[in-house]
Amino acid sequence: MLSAEVEVPTVEALMACPLSKFIHFAANDCGYKGSRYDFICNWVHPLFLKAKSEASKEDNPSWKQAMSGPFKEEYWQAAVKEIETLESMDAWEVVDRTDDMNVIPSIWAFKLKRFPDGMVKKFKARFCARGDKQLEGIDFFETYAPVVQWTTVRLMLILEILLNLKSKQGDVIAAFLHARLEDKEKVYVDMPLGFRQQGK
């Protein structure tokens, strides 16, 4: 097995690099307000990039990791909030499981959102049906994902400027649940881990 020694540049070497001024200029143009030294230390240096990458993995734990880690109470509260949101929207009806049902597995997706300085912003929990376990032609026959085209966004911004309008941004909670299933269409999903009922 071969191993290669990789020389990691120092912060001083990166500071002396001609590109560092241009990188800092581009960062300032995008709204960065810190010094060039801070920018290189916190965002450009390979060791910090590696550390941020590792932190990102820890910020997306599995159910087992979330419920046994240092933020287990926060993740549990996020999961409870997700269940309450789904139940308030009548997202499902709990039924008895029968052998003829094609039940899709479910999974929790957890996310620890942070501010740019690394401080904790909020804990998120999303209950997901494992759609990747469905078979096309058996479990579903078509897929549809409404995605806006950039030309439409540009047109709206141009109209905003020309007509002296103001745009606002909104967020629809659990937007994917606003679609309706057809009358005869039924989808069975395993109950959420941590909230399951025997035989349901």
Secondary structure, 3 states (H helix, E strand, C coil): CCCCCCCCCCHHHHHHCHHHHHHHHHHHHCCCCCCHHHHHHHHHCHHHHHHHHHHHHHCCCCHHHHHHCCCHHHHHHHHHHHHHHHHHCCCCCCCCCCCCCCEECEEEEEEEEECCCCCEEEEEEEEEECHHHCCECCCECCCCCCCCCHHHHHHHHHHHHHCCCCCCCCCCCCHHHHCCCCCCCCCEECCCCCCCCCCC
